[in-house]
Amino acid sequence: MSTMFKAGDFFVRLRVQGDRPKLTVWNDRGKKIVSEFVSAATESFWAKIAELTSQEVVARVQALLESE
């Protein structure tokens, strides 16, 4: 699965290959902000992603992962 969406000022791609989903986020100027595997995401992981991007990005990515 590969999903791309826009959340606020960020473009987000969630790519799942096997058991390791990878999250990549770019800002509105095309600069890569985050590129991380999400396999063992903890609360501190999501807090850091929200700090770098937004809570909307975190909520949408978590919803996509839960629907898998």
C-alpha positions in Angstrom: 0.0 0.0 0.0 1.2 3.5 -0.8 -1.0 6.5 0.2 -0.3 10.2 -0.3 -2.3 13.1 1.1 -2.0 16.7 2.1 -2.5 17.8 5.7 -2.3 21.5 6.3 1.1 22.7 4.9 2.5 19.1 4.7 2.5 16.4 2.0 2.5 12.9 3.5 3.3 9.5 2.1 2.7 6.3 4.0 4.2 3.3 2.2 3.8 -0.2 3.6 6.1 -2.8 2.2 5.9 -6.0 4.2 5.7 -5.4 7.9 7.6 -2.0 8.0 5.5 1.0 7.2 7.5 4.1 6.2 6.3 7.6 6.8 7.7 10.4 4.7 6.6 14.1 5.1 7.5 17.1 3.1 6.7 20.8 3.8 5.0 23.0 1.3 8.4 24.0 -0.3 9.3 20.4 -1.0 11.8 20.0 1.8 11.7 16.5 3.4 10.9 16.9 7.1 10.5 13.3 8.2 11.5 9.9 6.7 11.1 7.2 9.3 10.0 3.6 9.7 6.9 3.3 12.0 7.2 -0.3 13.0 7.7 0.3 16.7 6.0 3.7 17.1 5.8 4.8 20.7 4.1 7.9 22.3 7.4 9.7 22.1 7.7 8.9 18.4 4.2 10.4 17.7 5.0 13.4 19.9 8.1 14.1 17.9 6.3 13.7 14.5 3.6 16.1 15.8 6.3 18.6 16.9 8.0 18.4 13.4 4.7 18.5 11.5 1.2 18.8 13.1 -1.2 16.8 15.2 -3.4 16.4 12.0 -0.6 14.5 10.3 -0.2 12.2 13.3 -4.0 11.5 13.5 -4.4 10.8 9.8 -1.3 8.5 9.7 -2.5 6.6 12.9 -5.9 6.2 11.3 -4.4 4.7 8.2 -2.3 2.3 10.1 -5.2 1.2 12.2 -7.3 0.5 9.1 -4.7 -1.9 7.8 
